[in-house]
């Protein structure tokens, strides 16, 4: 499994090693999954099962932790 960067409000924020170079993060909760690009802007790549309310909460968490997520991504990928 990919490293867990953050777990909050039941959401798990992870990346997959050697997936691609563009900085992004995967979000999981139960059987749901979404992927957000973090560069050049924060943008939803795909969503499987999250409601619009959950996506708003996820986006809020990403915005609050953007710098930390980018730093952890770069450190992990190398």
Secondary structure by P-SEA (a helix, b strand, c coil): cccccccccccccccccccccccbbbbbcccbbbbbbccccccccccccccaaaaaaaaaaaaacaaaaaaaaaaaac
